[in-house]
Amino acid sequence: MAFPFLEAVIGFMILMYIFETYLDLRQHTALKLPTLPKTLEGVISQEKFEKSRAYSLDKSHFHFIHEFVTILMDSAILFFRVLPWFWKRSGDFVTLAGLNAENEILHTLAFLGGVMIWSQITDLPFSLYSTFVVEARHGFNKQTIWLFFRDMVKGICLAVILGPPIVSAIIVIVQKGGAYLAIYLWAFMFVLSLVMMTLYPVLIAPLFNKFTPLPEGELRQKIEKLASSLKFPLKKLFVVDGSTRSSHSNAYMYGFFKNKRIVLYDTLIQQCKDDEEIVAVIAHELGHWKLNHTMYSFIAVQILTFLQFGGYTLVRNSSSLFQSFGFDTQPVIIGLIIFQHTIIPLQHLVNFALNLVSRSFEFQADAFAKRLGYASALRAGLVKLQEENLSAMNTDPWYSAYHYSHPPLVERLDAIDKPDKKAD
C-alpha cells in the first residue's frame, strides 16, 4: 500500500496552523497588556505606547483572518486535487492557442501563468485591506490606489519577462542533468543570484522607487568617514523615497565584492533629527559586514539550496508521490512544488534555527557599534525606530523565539546597557 503523502502533508499543514495560531494567541495576549515593559518605562512615551498597542492589535486581528483563509484554501486545493485539474486545463489552453501541449516548457508556462493570476486575485483583497485600511488607519500608508495598482502591474510584467527564461532553464537542466542534476541546479541558481544582485539595484529597484545620492553635508561626511575607518568599499550612498508609499523607516546596505551601497529611507532622515542616531544605525549595519554575517548568511543559503536540490533528485521520479497528489504524469515544476510541500516540517525547523542565528548576529552587530562608541546613539536610534514604526512593545517570549529574526527592543537595550566584560 502506497504511503499517503497527500494526507500527511495536509495533516502537518493543519497541525502547524494550530501550533502557530496558539503562538499568535499568546502574542495577542501580550499585545493587550496595558503597561510598558519595565525596561521601556520612561523611554517610550505613553502616547506612542497606546498607538503601538492599537496598531499591533489591528495587525494581529487581520493576521488571524488571513491565516485562517490561507490554510482553508491551501488545504482545499490539495485535498480536492485542484492542482492536477489545473495542470490539465492549462494543457488544453496551450492546445487552444495552437501550440504543442506536449512541450513541457509551454505547458508549464501556461500553468504558472494561471497560478499567478489566481494568486493575484485571491491575495488582492488582503493587500488592499492591509494597505488602505490597517496601514492607513494608523498613519503609515502614503500611496494612492493608482500607485498601488501601478506597482502591482510592474511586478506582474517583471514576472512575465524574467520568469519564462528561468523556468525554461530549470526544466532543461532537470531533463538533461543526469547524475549531476543537483550540482547543475545549484550552480544555475548560484549564478542567477549573483546576476540578480547585480541587476536589481541598477534596473529593477529604480522601477519602484527613486534613488538619489545623499546630499553633501555633515551626515554624508560622518557616514563616509565611518565607512572609510572600517575599510568598507562604499561606492554609492543613496536616499530612497520610501515616504511615497509608507512612513515606515529603515536603512540597509547591499552589493558584493567591492561594489557596496548604503540606502537610507527618507523617512529615517526625517524622523531622526540627530545625525548620530542615523550613523549609529549604519554602524550596526556595517557591523554585519565587518563580522562577515552577510557572507555567512549567503553561504548558509547556498548550502541549504544545494541540500534541497539533492533531496529533490531523490524523489523526482517517485510515481507514488505524484499519484498521491493526483498526477498521472511527472512534470518538473509539479515535482518541485510537491517536494516543497513534503519538506515543510524540515523547513520549519531550518527557519527556526536561522532565526536563532540571525538574532545572535543582531546582538553582535549592536555590540560592534557599541565598541565604536555609538552605544548611546544606537540606543536612541533603536528607540526612535521602535516608536516611529509603532513596533510591538510587549512580546510573548515563545512567539518571539519562533518568529523573530531580530531580538525585541527590550532585549537589545538590555544588551547595550550591560557593562562590557573586562579582561583580567
C-alpha positions in Angstrom: 0.0 0.0 0.0 1.4 3.4 -1.1 2.3 5.9 1.6 -0.4 8.6 1.8 1.9 11.6 1.1 -1.0 14.0 0.4 -2.8 13.2 3.6 0.4 13.5 5.6 1.2 16.9 4.1 -2.3 18.3 4.7 -2.2 16.9 8.2 1.1 18.6 9.0 -0.1 21.8 7.5 -3.1 21.8 9.8 -1.0 20.8 12.8 1.4 23.7 12.1 -1.6 26.1 11.7 -2.9 25.0 15.1 0.5 25.4 16.7 1.2 28.8 15.1 -2.3 30.0 16.0 -1.6 29.1 19.6 1.6 31.2 19.4 -0.4 34.0 17.8 -2.9 33.9 20.7 -0.1 34.2 23.2 1.3 37.2 21.3 -2.2 38.7 21.1 -2.5 38.4 24.9 0.9 40.1 25.3 -0.1 42.9 22.9 -3.2 43.6 25.1 -1.1 44.3 28.2 -1.9 47.9 29.3 1.6 48.7 30.6 5.1 49.0 29.1 7.8 46.5 29.9 9.9 47.9 32.8 13.0 48.4 30.6 10.9 50.8 28.4 9.3 52.8 31.2 10.4 56.4 30.8 11.9 55.6 27.5 8.8 55.2 25.3 6.1 57.8 25.8 2.6 56.7 26.9 1.1 58.2 23.7 3.4 56.2 21.5 2.8 53.1 23.5 -1.0 53.4 23.1 -0.6 54.0 19.4 1.7 51.0 19.1 -0.7 48.8 21.0 -3.6 49.8 18.8 -1.6 49.2 15.6 -0.2 45.8 16.8 -3.7 44.6 17.8 -5.2 45.7 14.5 -2.5 43.8 12.6 -3.0 40.8 14.9 -6.8 40.6 14.2 -6.1 40.9 10.5 -3.4 38.2 10.7 -5.9 35.7 12.3 -8.3 36.1 9.5 -5.7 36.0 6.7 -4.1 32.8 8.1 -7.4 31.1 8.5 -8.4 31.8 4.9 -5.0 30.8 3.7 -5.0 27.4 5.4 -8.5 26.8 4.3 -7.7 27.5 0.6 -4.3 25.7 0.6 -5.8 22.5 2.2 -8.8 22.5 -0.2 -6.6 23.0 -3.2 -4.6 19.9 -2.2 -7.4 17.7 -0.9 -9.7 18.3 -3.9 -6.9 17.7 -6.4 -7.2 21.2 -7.8 -3.5 21.2 -9.0 -3.8 18.2 -11.3 -7.1 19.5 -12.7 -5.5 22.9 -13.3 -2.4 21.2 -15.0 -4.8 19.5 -17.4 -6.7 22.7 -18.1 -3.5 24.6 -18.8 -2.6 21.9 -21.3 -6.0 22.4 -23.0 -5.3 26.2 -23.1 -1.9 25.6 -24.9 -3.7 23.4 -27.5 -6.4 26.1 -28.0 -3.7 28.6 -28.6 -2.5 26.5 -31.5 0.7 25.4 -29.7 2.0 22.0 -28.7 0.8 20.9 -25.3 3.4 18.1 -25.3 6.1 20.7 -25.0 6.6 20.7 -21.2 8.0 24.3 -21.2 5.0 25.8 -22.9 2.6 23.7 -20.7 4.5 24.8 -17.6 4.4 28.5 -18.5 0.7 28.3 -19.1 0.2 26.6 -15.8 2.3 29.1 -13.9 0.6 32.0 -15.7 -2.8 30.7 -14.4 -1.4 30.2 -10.9 -0.1 33.8 -10.9 -3.5 35.2 -12.0 -5.2 33.1 -9.3 -2.8 34.2 -6.6 -3.1 37.9 -7.6 -6.9 37.7 -7.4 -7.1 35.8 -4.1 -4.4 38.0 -2.4 -5.7 41.3 -3.7 -8.4 41.9 -1.1 -6.0 41.2 1.7 -3.3 43.5 0.2 -5.9 46.3 -0.3 -7.3 46.0 3.2 -3.8 45.8 4.8 -2.6 48.9 2.9 -5.7 51.1 2.7 -7.4 50.2 6.0 -4.9 48.9 8.6 -1.8 50.9 7.5 -3.9 54.0 6.6 -5.8 53.9 9.9 -2.5 54.3 11.8 -1.0 56.9 9.5 1.5 54.7 7.7 0.1 54.4 4.2 1.1 57.2 1.8 0.4 55.6 -1.5 -2.6 56.2 -3.7 -4.7 53.5 -5.2 -3.2 54.4 -8.6 0.4 53.8 -7.3 -0.7 50.5 -5.6 -2.0 49.1 -8.9 0.9 50.5 -10.9 3.4 48.7 -8.6 1.3 45.5 -9.0 1.3 45.7 -12.8 5.1 46.4 -12.8 5.6 43.3 -10.6 3.5 41.2 -13.0 5.4 42.5 -16.0 8.7 41.6 -14.4 7.5 38.1 -13.6 6.4 37.7 -17.3 9.8 38.9 -18.5 12.1 37.2 -16.1 10.0 34.0 -15.3 9.9 32.2 -18.7 13.7 32.0 -19.3 14.4 31.0 -15.7 11.7 28.3 -15.7 12.7 27.0 -19.1 16.3 26.7 -18.0 15.3 24.8 -14.8 13.2 22.3 -16.9 16.0 21.7 -19.4 18.5 21.2 -16.6 16.3 18.6 -14.9 15.6 16.8 -18.1 19.3 16.6 -19.1 21.1 16.8 -15.7 21.5 13.1 -15.1 23.5 12.0 -12.1 24.9 15.6 -11.5 21.4 17.2 -11.5 21.7 18.7 -8.0 25.0 20.3 -8.8 23.8 21.8 -12.1 20.6 23.2 -10.5 22.6 24.7 -7.6 25.2 26.2 -10.0 22.4 27.7 -12.1 20.7 29.2 -9.0 24.0 30.5 -7.7 24.8 32.3 -10.9 21.3 33.6 -11.1 21.5 35.0 -7.6 24.7 36.9 -8.5 23.2 38.2 -11.6 20.1 39.4 -9.7 22.2 41.0 -7.0 23.9 43.0 -9.8 20.8 43.9 -11.8 18.3 44.5 -9.0 19.8 47.8 -7.7 20.5 49.1 -11.2 17.4 48.0 -13.2 14.7 46.7 -11.0 14.6 48.7 -7.8 14.5 52.1 -9.7 11.3 50.9 -11.4 9.5 51.2 -8.0 11.5 53.8 -6.1 13.6 56.9 -6.7 17.1 56.7 -5.5 19.0 59.9 -5.2 22.6 60.5 -3.8 22.6 61.6 -0.2 23.3 65.4 -0.4 26.6 66.8 0.7 26.6 67.7 4.3 27.5 66.6 7.8 25.5 63.4 7.7 27.2 62.2 4.5 30.6 63.1 5.8 30.1 61.1 9.0 28.9 58.0 7.2 31.8 58.2 4.7 34.3 58.7 7.5 32.8 55.7 9.4 32.9 53.5 6.2 36.5 54.6 5.5 37.7 53.8 9.0 36.3 50.3 8.6 37.7 49.9 5.1 34.1 49.4 3.8 34.2 49.7 0.0 31.3 52.2 -0.2 30.6 53.2 -3.8 27.2 54.8 -3.6 25.2 56.4 -0.7 21.5 56.8 -1.6 18.3 58.2 -0.2 15.2 56.3 -1.3 11.8 57.9 -1.4 10.1 55.4 0.9 7.7 58.2 2.0 5.8 57.9 -1.3 4.4 54.6 -0.1 4.8 54.4 3.7 6.0 56.4 6.7 7.8 53.3 8.0 11.6 53.9 8.1 14.7 51.8 7.7 18.2 51.7 6.3 20.1 48.9 4.5 23.2 48.0 2.6 23.7 45.7 -0.4 26.1 44.7 -3.1 29.0 42.3 -3.2 32.8 42.4 -3.5 34.0 46.0 -4.0 30.6 47.4 -5.1 28.8 48.2 -1.8 25.9 50.6 -1.4 24.1 52.1 1.5 20.5 53.2 1.3 18.7 55.4 3.8 14.9 55.8 3.7 14.0 59.5 3.6 11.6 58.8 6.4 14.5 57.7 8.6 16.3 61.0 8.0 13.1 62.9 8.7 12.4 61.0 12.0 16.0 61.0 13.4 16.8 64.7 13.9 20.2 63.8 15.4 22.7 62.6 12.7 24.5 60.5 15.3 21.4 58.2 15.6 21.5 57.5 11.9 25.2 57.0 11.8 24.8 54.5 14.8 22.2 52.6 12.8 24.7 52.5 9.9 27.4 51.3 12.2 25.2 48.4 13.2 24.7 47.5 9.5 28.4 47.8 8.8 29.0 45.5 11.8 27.2 42.8 9.9 29.6 43.3 7.1 32.8 43.5 9.2 31.8 40.4 11.2 31.1 38.5 8.0 27.4 38.0 8.8 26.4 38.7 5.2 28.9 36.2 3.9 27.9 33.5 6.4 24.2 34.0 5.6 25.0 33.8 1.8 26.9 30.6 2.3 24.2 29.1 4.5 21.6 29.8 1.8 23.8 28.2 -0.8 24.2 25.0 1.3 20.5 24.8 2.0 19.7 25.3 -1.7 22.1 22.5 -2.6 20.6 20.2 0.0 17.1 20.9 -1.2 18.0 20.1 -4.8 19.7 17.0 -3.6 16.6 15.9 -1.8 14.5 16.7 -4.9 16.7 14.4 -7.1 15.9 11.5 -4.7 12.1 11.8 -5.2 11.6 13.4 -8.6 11.0 10.0 -10.2 8.7 8.7 -7.5 5.4 7.8 -9.3 3.7 7.0 -6.0 4.5 10.6 -4.8 3.0 12.2 -7.9 0.0 9.8 -7.8 -0.7 10.6 -4.2 -1.2 14.3 -5.2 -3.4 13.2 -8.2 -1.0 13.4 -11.1 -0.6 10.7 -13.7 2.4 12.4 -15.3 5.6 13.8 -13.7 6.2 17.4 -14.9 9.3 19.1 -13.5 7.6 22.1 -12.0 5.0 19.9 -10.3 7.7 17.7 -8.9 9.4 20.8 -7.3 6.0 22.0 -5.9 5.2 18.6 -4.4 8.7 18.3 -3.0 8.4 21.7 -1.3 5.2 20.5 0.3 6.7 17.3 1.6 9.7 19.0 3.3 7.6 21.6 5.2 8.4 20.0 8.6 12.2 20.4 7.8 11.7 23.9 6.5 10.0 25.0 9.8 13.0 23.6 11.8 15.5 25.2 9.5 13.7 28.6 9.7 13.7 28.4 13.5 17.4 27.6 13.5 18.1 30.5 11.1 16.2 32.9 13.3 18.3 31.9 16.3 21.4 32.6 14.3 20.0 35.9 13.0 19.2 37.1 16.5 22.7 36.2 17.6 24.1 38.3 14.7 21.9 41.2 15.6 23.3 41.3 19.2 26.9 41.0 17.7 26.2 43.9 15.3 24.9 46.0 18.2 28.0 45.2 20.3 30.2 46.2 17.3 28.5 49.6 17.1 28.8 49.9 20.8 32.6 49.2 20.7 32.9 52.0 18.1 31.5 54.4 20.7 27.9 54.6 19.4 26.2 52.9 22.4 24.1 56.0 23.4 23.3 57.0 19.8 22.4 53.4 18.8 20.1 53.1 21.9 18.4 56.4 21.0 18.2 55.3 17.3 16.6 51.9 18.1 14.1 53.6 20.4 13.3 56.1 17.7 12.7 53.4 15.1 10.5 51.4 17.5 8.4 54.5 18.3 8.1 55.8 14.7 7.3 52.4 13.3 4.9 51.6 16.2 6.5 48.2 16.6 5.2 45.9 19.3 6.4 46.9 22.8 5.2 43.8 24.6 6.1 40.4 23.0 5.5 36.9 24.1 8.8 35.0 24.6 7.6 31.9 22.8 6.2 33.9 19.8 9.4 35.9 19.6 11.7 32.9 19.8 9.8 31.2 16.9 9.1 34.1 14.6 11.5 37.0 15.2 14.7 37.2 13.2 15.6 40.3 15.3 15.5 40.4 19.1 12.8 42.5 20.7 13.8 46.1 21.7 13.8 45.2 25.4 16.5 42.6 24.9 18.6 44.8 22.6 18.6 47.7 25.1 19.5 45.4 28.0 22.4 44.0 26.0 23.6 47.5 25.1 23.3 48.7 28.7 25.2 45.7 30.0 28.7 46.6 31.0 31.5 45.1 28.8 33.4 42.2 30.3 36.9 43.4 31.1 39.9 41.1 30.6 41.8 40.1 33.8 
